[in-house]
Each structure stands twice: as C-alpha cells, then as structure tokens.
Amino acid sequence: MDDSDARRRLERLREQTVAGIAGREAELAGLMAASRDSNADDEHDPEGATIGFERAQASSVAEGMRMRLAEIDAALGRLDAGTYGRCERCGRAIAPARLAARPFATLCLDCQAEAGR
C-alpha cells in the first residue's frame, strides 16, 4: 500500500469514526434527556438501572472512538512527516498485512509482542 492509498484509507476511517462519535453522542444526549424527563431513580426504579447502564455503555463506546480518532490523526501526521509504516520502537518497516488490518499501528509485530509482555 503506497502513501496515497494509506491516506485515503485513513481519511475514510476518520470520517467513519467521526460519524460514529456523533452517533454515540446523540444517543447519549437522548438517554440523558430521557432520564431527565422521567422520574426514574437509578437506585430504586428497575428501569433506572437500565438507563444508567445504557448511558455508561454509550459513554464508554464514544470514549473508545475518540481514542481511535486520536490514533488515526497521529497516523495521518506520520504520513505527513514521512514516517508512516515505520515502527516507532525499532525503526523497521511495519508489515503491510499489519497496516492493512490496523492502519494506525505504531509498532511492528515483534515490538508489539514485546510491549505486550
């Protein structure tokens, strides 16, 4: 995959992630409005616990997407700097298959395995 293909893929992934964040934030806003408009008491109302769980889940998913967006933006920055596809730890090329699966990867498989220990 050359740099222009990588850029297109990362930009498409970025658009999808931004849309996903907007969706989760809208879902969260809806859940917040629903809980404000009801008499649900999260501690004593059986429905309250469900609303609280749904809020926590939507918030967690949105946070994960924001973290992914930061990874994508960093990968785009590496493309601009000419360092995309190089392991940040050892400097070797990251395998094309790894970049295809995880286009924002910063470590080669060997360094990732070492970091995971």
Rosetta blueprint (number, residue, H / E / L):
1 M L
2 D L
3 D H
4 S H
5 D H
6 A H
7 R H
8 R H
9 R H
10 L H
11 E H
12 R H
13 L H
14 R H
15 E H
16 Q H
17 T H
18 V H
19 A H
20 G H
21 I H
22 A H
23 G H
24 R H
25 E H
26 A H
27 E H
28 L H
29 A H
30 G H
31 L H
32 M H
33 A H
34 A H
35 S H
36 R H
37 D H
38 S L
39 N L
40 A L
41 D L
42 D L
43 E L
44 H L
45 D L
46 P H
47 E H
48 G H
49 A H
50 T H
51 I H
52 G H
53 F H
54 E H
55 R H
56 A H
57 Q H
58 A H
59 S H
60 S H
61 V H
62 A H
63 E H
64 G H
65 M H
66 R H
67 M H
68 R H
69 L H
70 A H
71 E H
72 I H
73 D H
74 A H
75 A H
76 L H
77 G H
78 R H
79 L H
80 D H
81 A H
82 G L
83 T L
84 Y L
85 G L
86 R E
87 C L
88 E L
89 R L
90 C L
91 G L
92 R L
93 A E
94 I L
95 A L
96 P H
97 A H
98 R H
99 L H
100 A H
101 A H
102 R L
103 P L
104 F L
105 A L
106 T L
107 L L
108 C L
109 L H
110 D H
111 C H
112 Q H
113 A H
114 E H
115 A H
116 G L
117 R L
